[in-house]
Amino acid sequence: MTHLPAAASAVLAGLCLALAAACTPTPPEVEQPTVTPTATPTPTPAPVHTAELRLPPGPTTVLDLPDAVSRAAAASTTFYSSAPVAVLAPADDVAAQVRAAGIAVTLGAPLLLTSPTTAPAVEPTAPAVDPAVDPAVDPAVDPAATPDTGAPADPTSIELDRLGVLAVVTVGDVGSDLTSVVGDAAVVAAPQDDAELAAVLLIDPDPAPMPATGTEQATVAALDRDAPTVPSSAADEGPAVRAASATSPATPAPTEPPSGAAPSGASTPSRSPSPTASATPTPSATPGPAETALPLTELAEPLDGGLLLTTGDPMDLAALATARAAGVTVLTVPTGDPRADSATVRGLADAAATSIVGLGPAFGSAETLAWKSQTAATGTELPGGGQLVFAGRRFVALYGTPTFPALGVLGEQDPAASVVRAQGLAAQYQALTSDLVVPAFEIIVTIASSGAGADGNYSNELPAESFIPWIEAARDAGVYVVLDLQPGRTDFLTQAKAYESLLLYPNVGLALDPEWRLAPDQVHLRQIGSVHVDEVNAVAAYLAELTRTNHLPQKVLVLHQFVQRMIQGRELVDTSHEEVAVLIHADGQGSQGAKAGTWAALHEGAPAGVRWGWKNFLDEDVPVLDPTQTYQVVPTPEFVSYQ
């Protein structure tokens, strides 16, 4: 074997490697893909739902419904066009309704009621809701708009359907099967525990004690959605028990809504989504634990200019909650007449409402509520407060005319001294009654005359402007004034209109003195005058229209009488005008036996609804009754005058 030199071996090895490389094919170039990191998908924010609120189109609306269920539904229809959430409570459980009211106001949601299981459903009546709402498009107004199943329409189910609710919060025993009531809406039972309730509502309202019996309506009327509270029995147990409840395993509500929960420019949601909340509520047929999340909602802007009036009827409780949830002010008017006392008059004046809703028949028709509310809203009050003449008050008056002492004690001193004298007399009577006793003047403005005068009517009409200082001094001192007419051969209506400028004062009423109303062939002191009831009623109608048109407090219309024939057809005196309070004033003088006989005779056949007045004649009565004796007359006079 021949061995190559080392160098040659090296060269040969290099050649072999080169040949091997040339003979091996080169693989084609492969383009490498660009690897991009996987992006995290952006979660879709949960939708935020807001109720749509509304006020009735007219200035006044009366919801005259026969039961609490229908009344609650009507209030919801009145103030809500739609709502994502509603609250449901049993109509026969006041405590549940009070708690539900707090939840409803917290959520800004209407409160509706389920009928007691022992009571049949009551079909709502069409006139219950404002007539401006078209029943053809609003089934909550007209039960006939629902399919005829042979059973009375349920106002709650109709209203829930109209509202388009996504979920219903139930409080108390609302029934075992709610499918027929709530339809496809999710049902969430409100927990009794305050901490658990906060987790369900996703907002933490302050707990409050359950109100005392009889104060539930006032409590609900005062609920404030800007400072929500939910009454509960746990709140009655004190802070120690509530602190223990706060340590329960319930998931606490987050204090901040997640980013993107509210749309740009929206106000802060009233409820924040929980970490496990589903954007779309899951329908549930039966109430149970809070397994279904409520939809995320935010409070709608409160209704501006709305006012709800209630008499305090227990049936109104749910309707009050719905009003407060919508931001509507609630005012209690116990009698149904907002003119009745200072509190209601001030409430109407302060509210400056543009839309007023009355609950129940006590408020009358929408037209009646309109003029009464407009009168109350002026804030003008009678001496002693309020705008009704005899609402908790009586009167003691000086009778006569200025500068004529012979006609009565009023003419014996100037206006300032007369005010003091009238106040002193009223004070003597005040100790004898729980009613307020108001001092008064009864001023003769047209004086019966022995001569015919230039106008031939045997009546001396004193200038209206001469009485302004007396009326204004009385007004400023809290003294009521009655203008007395002695018309002679003219008529009462003509003379009343001549003093209209004085009747426009809120503290001025009117008196008719038929003794001095003459027939065409009569003269004074030869015959006792008289008036037919038609003339009296014409004056009453005029006075009522003047009062209503000018939004004045109620006026008294005094009818002087001491024998039956002085007012012909007296039993037909119209006492129906709510702007006017009619009073028959017994003017008999002489012995107390004779006066008592006159008093009894005048009461026979008297028209219903009249008030009664008594006159003490300081020079003619035998003897003159003192205040205690005067108030022993039966019935107790509501207007006492001194001549």
Buried (B, 14 or more C-beta within 10 A) or exposed (E): EEEEEEEEEEEEEEEEEEEEEEEEEEEEEEEEEEEEEEEEEEEEBBBBBBBEBBBBEBBBBBBBBBBBBBBBBBBBBBBBBBBBBBBBBBBBBBBBBBBBBBBBBBBBBBBBBBBBEEEEBBBBBEBBBBBEBEBEEBBBBBBEBBEEEEEEBBBBBBBBBBBEBBBBBBBBBBBEEBBEBBBEBBBBBBBBBBBBBBBBBBBBBEBBBBBEEEEBBBBBBEBEBEEBBBBBEBBEBEEEEBEEBBEEEBEEBEEEBBEEBBEEEEEEBBBBBBEEBEEEBEBBBEBEEBEBBBBBBBBBEBBEBBBBBBBBBEBBBBBBBBBBBBBBBBBBBBBBBBBBBBBBBBBBBEBEBEBBBBBBBBBBEBEBBBBBBBBBBBBBBBBBBBBBBBBEBBBBBBBBBBEBEEBBBBBBBEBEEBBEBBBEBBEBBBEBBEBBBBBBBBBBBBBBBEEEBEEEBBBBBBEBEEBEEBBBBBBEBBBBBBBBBBBBBBBBBEBBEBBEEBBEBBBBBBBBBBBBBBEEEBBBEEEBBBBBBEBBBBBBBBBBEBBBEEBBBBBBBBBBBBBEEBBBEBEEBBBEBBBBBBBBBBBBBEEBEBBBEBBEBBBEEBBEEBBBBBBBBEEEBEEBBEBEEBBEBEEBBBBBBBB
